[in-house]
């Protein structure tokens, strides 16, 4: 009787596997904090999260659904907006306290700039803020955003950070946002699913659960161009 009952429960629920692709920063800063409810609701589904440093890569045939950054044409994929995001200078309160008036953009000439891979984010932000982009070409470059995040929390400098992935630290007061200007305000994160997986019930259940966890401003169609 127990075996028969267990079999009926398994048949009624979802069974199988789900492989998700996300960048290491997104997987660490947001996704891993919102998978527990899905696994509790579908205990017979094995979830695998694969990290890719390429934020727009959707080429791996082993992936059931991708979480990407940026809205660009992707053939044979259904793209669903997840939420918008801003990239802006962020630093720790301890680092901010070293300066008398950090809201003055000129203070950045004295600050240690932290970078992810290259200088492009700081160059773009300085151009948007009316500063010479060449002032961004100094500081420390790391190969992984998680390392940048650790360095910023430790008060080692200031970085262009993601207001979604670093949002819990902003809300807790572990990070501060000294300036209003930001990058990428008209785009954000998207769920991209290959056409052959659109009707997969496990993928559908995951998308439904993921979208129910969104606490930030969702992207609307006129914000994805």
C-alpha positions in Angstrom: 0.0 0.0 0.0 2.8 2.4 0.9 4.7 1.6 -2.4 1.5 2.1 -4.4 0.8 5.4 -2.7 4.3 6.7 -3.3 4.0 5.7 -7.0 0.8 7.7 -7.4 2.4 10.8 -5.8 5.4 10.5 -8.1 3.1 10.2 -11.1 1.1 13.2 -10.0 4.2 15.4 -9.5 7.0 16.4 -11.8 10.0 14.1 -12.2 13.1 14.5 -14.2 15.9 17.2 -14.4 16.3 20.9 -15.0 19.5 22.4 -16.2 19.8 26.2 -15.9 22.5 28.5 -17.2 23.4 31.8 -15.4 26.4 33.9 -14.9 28.3 33.2 -11.6 27.3 36.6 -10.2 23.6 36.0 -10.9 23.7 32.4 -9.6 25.4 33.6 -6.4 23.7 36.9 -5.9 20.1 36.0 -6.7 19.3 32.6 -8.2 20.7 30.4 -5.4 18.5 32.4 -2.9 15.3 31.6 -4.8 15.5 27.9 -5.7 14.5 26.4 -2.4 10.8 26.8 -2.9 10.9 25.2 -6.3 12.9 22.2 -5.1 10.5 21.9 -2.1 7.5 21.9 -4.4 9.1 19.5 -6.9 11.3 17.2 -4.8 11.6 14.7 -7.7 13.2 17.2 -10.0 17.0 17.3 -10.0 18.2 20.9 -10.6 21.6 21.7 -12.1 23.0 25.3 -12.4 25.8 25.8 -14.8 27.7 29.1 -14.7 28.9 30.9 -17.8 30.9 34.1 -17.8 29.3 35.0 -21.1 26.2 37.0 -20.1 24.5 36.5 -23.5 25.5 33.0 -24.3 22.6 30.7 -25.3 24.5 28.1 -27.4 24.9 25.2 -25.0 22.5 22.4 -26.2 22.5 20.8 -22.7 20.8 23.8 -21.2 17.0 23.7 -20.7 16.7 27.4 -20.0 19.1 30.4 -19.8 19.1 33.5 -17.7 20.9 36.2 -19.7 21.6 39.9 -19.6 20.5 42.2 -22.3 17.8 42.1 -24.9 19.1 41.2 -28.3 17.7 39.0 -31.1 18.1 35.3 -30.4 16.7 33.0 -33.0 14.8 29.9 -31.9 14.5 31.2 -28.3 11.6 32.6 -26.4 12.7 35.6 -24.3 10.8 36.6 -21.2 11.7 39.7 -19.2 12.7 39.0 -15.6 13.6 42.4 -14.2 15.4 45.6 -14.9 18.8 46.5 -13.4 21.2 49.4 -13.0 24.9 49.4 -12.9 26.3 52.2 -10.7 29.3 52.9 -8.4 29.0 51.1 -5.1 31.3 51.0 -2.1 31.3 50.1 1.6 30.4 52.7 4.3 33.9 52.3 5.7 35.4 53.2 2.4 33.0 56.1 1.9 34.0 57.5 5.3 37.6 58.0 4.1 36.4 61.0 2.1 34.9 64.2 3.3 32.6 64.7 0.4 32.3 61.7 -1.8 29.3 63.1 -3.7 31.8 65.3 -5.4 32.8 63.5 -8.6 36.3 64.8 -8.4 36.8 62.6 -5.4 37.0 59.6 -7.8 40.4 60.8 -8.8 41.6 59.7 -5.4 39.6 56.5 -5.1 40.8 53.0 -5.9 38.7 51.8 -8.9 37.8 48.2 -9.1 37.1 46.6 -12.4 35.6 43.4 -13.9 38.0 42.2 -16.7 38.6 45.6 -18.3 37.9 49.3 -17.8 34.8 49.5 -20.1 32.1 49.9 -17.4 34.0 52.7 -15.6 34.8 54.4 -18.9 31.1 54.3 -19.9 30.0 55.6 -16.5 32.5 58.4 -16.5 31.5 59.4 -20.1 27.8 59.5 -19.0 28.8 61.6 -16.0 30.8 64.1 -17.9 34.2 62.9 -16.8 37.2 62.0 -19.1 37.0 58.3 -19.8 40.7 57.9 -19.5 40.5 58.6 -15.8 38.9 55.1 -15.5 42.1 53.3 -16.8 43.6 52.7 -13.4 43.0 50.6 -10.3 42.6 46.8 -10.0 41.1 44.5 -12.6 39.6 41.1 -11.5 38.5 38.2 -13.7 35.4 37.4 -11.6 32.6 39.6 -10.4 32.4 37.7 -7.1 35.9 38.7 -6.3 35.1 42.3 -7.1 32.1 42.0 -4.8 34.3 40.7 -2.0 36.8 43.5 -2.5 34.1 46.1 -2.3 32.6 44.7 0.8 36.1 44.7 2.4 36.5 48.4 1.7 39.2 47.9 -0.9 37.8 50.4 -3.4 34.7 51.3 -5.4 33.2 49.3 -8.3 30.5 49.6 -10.9 28.0 47.2 -9.2 24.7 45.5 -10.2 21.9 47.0 -8.0 20.0 43.7 -8.3 22.7 41.2 -7.5 24.2 43.4 -4.8 20.8 44.6 -3.7 20.7 42.7 -0.4 23.9 44.4 0.6 22.5 47.8 -0.3 19.3 47.2 1.7 21.4 46.0 4.7 23.6 49.0 4.6 26.8 47.0 3.8 27.1 48.9 0.6 26.4 52.5 -0.3 25.5 54.3 -3.6 27.2 57.7 -3.7 26.1 58.8 -7.1 22.8 58.8 -9.0 24.1 58.1 -12.5 23.9 54.6 -13.8 24.3 52.3 -16.8 21.9 49.9 -18.6 18.7 51.3 -17.1 16.7 50.3 -20.2 17.6 46.6 -20.1 18.1 43.9 -17.6 17.9 40.1 -17.1 15.8 37.8 -19.3 14.8 34.1 -19.2 15.6 32.6 -22.6 14.3 29.2 -23.5 15.0 27.1 -26.6 11.8 26.4 -28.7 12.0 22.7 -28.0 11.8 23.3 -24.3 8.9 25.8 -24.2 6.3 23.2 -23.5 8.4 21.3 -21.0 6.3 21.2 -17.8 9.4 21.4 -15.6 10.7 24.4 -17.4 7.2 26.0 -17.2 7.0 25.4 -13.5 10.4 26.8 -12.9 9.6 30.0 -14.9 6.4 30.4 -12.9 8.2 30.1 -9.6 11.0 32.3 -10.7 8.7 35.1 -11.9 6.8 34.9 -8.6 10.1 35.8 -6.8 10.7 39.0 -8.6 10.7 41.9 -6.2 12.2 44.5 -8.4 10.8 46.7 -11.2 9.9 44.3 -14.1 10.9 45.1 -17.6 8.1 46.2 -19.8 8.1 45.9 -23.6 9.0 49.5 -24.1 12.1 49.1 -21.9 13.6 46.3 -23.8 14.7 48.1 -27.0 
